Amino acid sequence: MTRKNLTAAILAGLAGTAGLAGTAHAVNMNPDGTGEVLLYPYYTTNDGNQTLISVVNTTDEAKAVKVRFLEGFNSREVLDFNLYLSPEDVWVAAIVDGGDAGYPDQEGVPHLLIPDTSCTVPYLYGMGVDAGLPFGLQAFLNYAYSGDNADVHTDSIERAGEGHIEMIEMGTIVDSGIFWDDDKDGDTPDVDKYPVATAVTHVDGMPADCMLLTEMWTEAINNDGTYDAANSGIWVQEAVAGADGNGEVMTATKANSGGLFGGAAIVNANNGTMFSYDAKALQGFEAAPGTGPASNTQDGVHFRPGTIYPSLNSGGALDATVFQDGGVTTTLSYTFPVDAVSAVFMHDKVMNEYVVQEDLNAGTEWVLTFPTRNFYVDADRMEFEGFIDAAPTETGTGNGWSCTAVVDPADDEDPYTCVPIVRAPFTALLGAELCEVVSLQTWDREELTYVAPSIPGDTLPPVVSPAPPQEFTCEDFGTCPTFFDLCNEVNVLRFGENSVFGTPSFGEGDDADSLLLSVEDEFDAGWGRINLENGKDKNDNDLPRKDSAGLVGLPVTGFAAYEYENGYLDGGSVKANYGGLFGHKTSVLLSTASTAP
């Protein structure tokens, strides 16, 4: 290499390093696996499966973390709470069916089983111990998708048996210098401070004082049912003072420091299988002080338990750094924080392998999770999170809403009527006639693609170049991709007939409701590619998918799981089953063409 070329290479390397350094306050996927936000694409309690989860705090600071479990159809919350990790702490839990946990009357009801002593609010482990159990036990709840909150899917609690998980760092926890009135006499505060970091730190295997956190989050109610600020915990007081009574709290809290990692393992004791994966780790969720949305102070995003805050739209960063094919790093800007989160999951294609060999009793299922889809297609979520332009103050179409003037202009309180519309890059609103139409093309291990049996011939011969005009279409040779709907936040594609995760159906016939889709008539083994670039309208016209910065496709994550069943060992009672899990391979496409709002 010449001196000139060497110098150019060094400068290029420095430029690349500078580009990576610039991601500190832009949302990005950390290839090293640690971050502020952890996303677990799949859990299940179906068919004897249990899902074990963990989160690790690698820093020397205590942390507040929102733990949220979301069902798979439309990401409605089935359980969430605040977790407080001491320095270098690990928290573990298991998601199990109530029947498998030893409670026959709770069969079909997913539960969170917590053998870990780390502080949560409410303190689920302590509540279990107080009830005589050696662990905490909390049933999943269907309140967010039943009754007044019902959506287009079943309201059965069994629906909560499959879904995905979010863990969002809310801030680092410190021993506050603010004094508190520990005897609640309303007089001058006593000498005690808020030693929260000390309280969550383990001493001989137990946190020093989890009840301090519970007290700080306890709301006092007067005899007439009104809120009693004087006797409520300091964190409740700060939260009530915020917007809608769900504001961020600052006492004993400072900005996020990242450094979380986690994973999950789907275990089936009856089959003798385990499928494990690492959680996706995002950095840069909280913006630098003085940047980001004006409503976000960026001293952490520590919110009250019992609310959906913080959500993936609560971050402070409006920029996202994406890594395109070929090693190109690009930072893009957005209007809403959740769009920056979506950007790091945006892919135009998803690829993986499958095996369905009959002599191996092999089964393959692909999990495809859209971790942010509900922010784009669910009218309830869009209204709640405020995806609307200026409240609105004029007619027109904004982010997630189409607004027109009402008939009576004298109605000053609500001069405009707004209806929800799907937000790009998604193309179908929840409950619409169509879902996200995508295409799947598969090949065997010798490069042959699937040919419909009704089409004579099984190959397309090569031609010379320049090629003659081709007056045929892919239908003439049976090599067209298969088009199908992805209607849910979590989708399970089953290749062949053998089940891996036991995804159930709710209802029968045409009314059946399930996360499961079947891929039939494939080769014994091979690979496939799902194209997310274009959707379809009801007239079969293409609907290009593109976000506001030009990324093509949809925000997606997931994996492929293989299972081989070889029956019972030597005629005994132990099955010789084997499993493997492989993350999806993807591509990133950034278009310079104009984009939809």
Sequence and secondary structure as in RCSB ss.txt:
>XXXX:A:sequence
MTRKNLTAAILAGLAGTAGLAGTAHAVNMNPDGTGEVLLYPYYTTNDGNQTLISVVNTTDEAKAVKVRFLEGFNS
REVLDFNLYLSPEDVWVAAIVDGGDAGYPDQEGVPHLLIPDTSCTVPYLYGMGVDAGLPFGLQAFLNYAYSGDNA
DVHTDSIERAGEGHIEMIEMGTIVDSGIFWDDDKDGDTPDVDKYPVATAVTHVDGMPADCMLLTEMWTEAINNDG
TYDAANSGIWVQEAVAGADGNGEVMTATKANSGGLFGGAAIVNANNGTMFSYDAKALQGFEAAPGTGPASNTQDG
VHFRPGTIYPSLNSGGALDATVFQDGGVTTTLSYTFPVDAVSAVFMHDKVMNEYVVQEDLNAGTEWVLTFPTRNF
YVDADRMEFEGFIDAAPTETGTGNGWSCTAVVDPADDEDPYTCVPIVRAPFTALLGAELCEVVSLQTWDREELTY
VAPSIPGDTLPPVVSPAPPQEFTCEDFGTCPTFFDLCNEVNVLRFGENSVFGTPSFGEGDDADSLLLSVEDEFDA
GWGRINLENGKDKNDNDLPRKDSAGLVGLPVTGFAAYEYENGYLDGGSVKANYGGLFGHKTSVLLSTASTAP
>XXXX:A:secstr
  HHHHHHHHHHHHHHHHHHHGGGGSBEE TTS BSEEEEEEEE GGG EEEEEEEE SSSEEEEEEEEEETTT 
 EEEEEEEEE TT EEEEEEEETTTTT GGGTT EEEEE   SEEES HHHHHHHTT SSEEEE   GGGSGGG 
 SS   GGGGGEEEEEEEEEEEE EEEEE  TT  SSS  S EEEHHHHHSEETTEES HHHHHHHT  EE TTS
 EESTTS HHHHHHHTSGGG     TTEE     EEEEEEEEETTTTEEEEEE EEEE  S  TT S TT  SS 
    TTS  S TT  S  EEEEE TTS EEEEE SSHHHHHHHTTEESEEEEEEE  GGGTEEEEEEEE TTTHH
HH HHHHHHHT SSSSSSSSEE SSEEEEE S TT TT  EEEEE   TT    TT S  EEEEEEEEETTS B 
  TTSS S      SS       GGGTT   EEEEE SSEEEEEESS  SS   EESSGGG EESEEEE S  SE
EEEEEE SEEE TT  EEE B TTSBBSEE EEEEEEEEEEEEGGGSSSEEEEEEEEE EEE  B  S    
